[in-house]
Amino acid sequence: MKFLDNLVSSRLGGSSFFKGDKKLYKFEKIKKLTKEVKLKNPNIKLIDMGVGEPDQMADLSIVDVLNEEARKKENRLYADNGIDEFKESACRYLSNVYNLNNINKNNIMHGIGSKSILSILPLCFINPGDICLMPQPNYPTLATYTKFLGGQVYDLPLCIENNFYPDLLSIPADVLKKAKLLYLNYPNNPTGQVATIEFYESVVRFAKKNNILVVCDAAYGNLTYDGYKPLSILSIDGAMDVCVEIHSLSKAFNMTGWRLAFLVGSEEVIKLYASAKSHADSGQFRPIQLAGAYALDNYNLVNTNCERYSRRLELMETTLRDIGFDAKKPKGGFYIYVPIPKGVKGEIKFENAQEASLYILSKALVSTVPWDDCGSFLRFSATYDAATLDDEITIMNELKNRFLKLNLEF
């Protein structure tokens, strides 16, 4: 037995941690497999429609602010729990984009990306035995850290029969008694569903009745199309008492690697989060926060991304439907979520989405993300690498040709 085998925490699997890659974070595993396929096929360009990461860089005006601010001596200092310039810009952003006019800087706290915020929040609320209510499929960080702390996760399937909303009325009374957190994410990753005012009103009533804090992940909140407008749960009467919301600059402003987001909620929740956060990090680099403040004040920069993703999603919908997929353009986010093919005609039957995704990756060099949480689905991302509209059309034509050669059965 190796030295570390006796030291690895049980939350990471103890001595079994180093056996295989089963403990890899899901998207890291997909990236790893994609890289392996690319290396085996150096002469064929892989079409990466898997992990959703914007293919464009941040607007140069944002980069210029970072460049300028990084040269100032005073900006070398710790940011700790954030700078007022960023908090104030977040307040203006919420007013301009979501019509939230009752937010002040005491309701805002920055984080080093949404993932960081989601990992810290359970420290504020979860004791051993407490329950976190998690839609499935989901972005797993809040659930992972709940388990790390000895809490439990209760799954709420996002099924096509319920239009990809969780059935809150189906939760057993004994689960509700122990539940402290409910995670929501709309526009939803991976399903593409968007929230409605009526749905959010029902969530607020549910949270108040059961004394549960709702954590709304709005990472794709302002990437919306075809008449659907950005919607915050905090616009619902009474929501500030029982809800927090996370806004990210990663997707909408092409700032994934910058790692910048913010939490908005009641002053009490922000104080709790700030207390735990102060033990986890010393704040994001001040110039990044200042560049982020500029981005939030120039929120119309998002329009370019909305136009590009809307166009791409329409092209993807047409192409995927031509192939045989039951595809529909979403009203928010940048994913199309489709049921898997049955298999390959006369040869293979796919047992699940994982099997279908790996087959497509190995045979057609097209990377997708599989989900088997409530039915078997594939997620196609509109963030594939393309510089122009002509490039987008070329890639869609190539995608169609590769899939048709697979002779899939739907």
C-alpha positions, 0 to 999 in steps of 0.5 A: 500500500502506498503512503498516501492510501492511508491518508486520503479522505473518505470523501474522495474515496480513500485508498481507492482514489488512485484506482482508475479515473472514476473520481474525475469531474465529469467535464474533465473526463470528457475533455480527457477523452476528447483529447485522446481521440484527437491524438489518435486522429491527427488528420481529422478535425474534431468538431467539439460541441461538448464542454460549453466554453465560449469560442470567442475572447472577451471584447477588447474594450474589457481587455484594455481595462484589465491591461490598464488597471494591472499596471497600477501599483495600488491594484496589486493588493488583496481584494479580500471580499471584493471592491466597491466598484465591482459591487456597485456595477453589479447593482447597476447591471441588475437594474438595467438587465433584470429591473431589480431596483432595490439592490445595494452593495450590501446585497452583493459579494463577488466570487472567483467564478460561479463554481467557487460560490457554489462550493462555499455556500454549503459551508454556510448551511449544511450540517451532517444529515442535512439535505440539498435538493438537486435537479438531475441533470445538473451542474454538480458543485453544490451537491458535491460539497454538500456530500463532502460536508456529510450532507445528503442529496435528494434528486429531482429529475428534470424530465421531458414530461414535466417540461424540464422543471422539478416536481417540488410537490413530489418531495416526501415530507421526511425529506422536506423536514431535513432539506436546507437548500434547493438548487435551480439553474435557468436558462438550464444547463443542459436542457435549455429550458427557461424559467417563467414568472409562474414557475418562480412564484411557485418556487418562492411559495415552496421555499417559504412554506418549507423553510428552504433557501433557493440557490438560483444559478443564473450563469446563462441568465442574459443569453436569451433569444426570440422575445424571451427576456432575462428573468431573475427569481429576485423579481418575485415578491418576497424572493429576497427572503428565501433566495440567492442568485449567482451571476457569472461573467463567464458565458455572456462576456466570454470571460471563462478563464477570468473567474469572476461572478457575484452572489446577490441576496439578503444582507444576512446571507451575504454576511454568512457567505462573506464569512466563509469566503474569507477563509477560502480565498483572498479575493479575485485580482482587483484589475479583473474585478475592475474589468468586470465592472466595466463589462457589467456597465456595458452590458449591451456587449452581450448582444453580439454573443446573443446574435451569434448564438441565436444564429448558431442554434438555428443552424444546429436545430436545422442540421440536427433535425435533418440528421434525425434528432428531435432538436429544438432551439432553446430560448436561453443558454447555448445548448441543444438537448436531444434524445439519443439515437436508438443505435446503428441500423442493423448493428448496435443498440445504444443502452444509454447516452454515455454509450452513444456519445462515446460511439459518436466521438470515436467514429465521427470525431464529434464531441458531445456531453451525455446525460442519463439522469432522466432518460438518455440525452445528448447535449450539443453546444453552440460554442464550437470554434468558428470565426465567420458565418461561412465557417459555421455553415461549413461546420454544420455541413460537415457535422451532417455528413459525418452523422449520416455516414454513421447510419444511425437509427432514431 
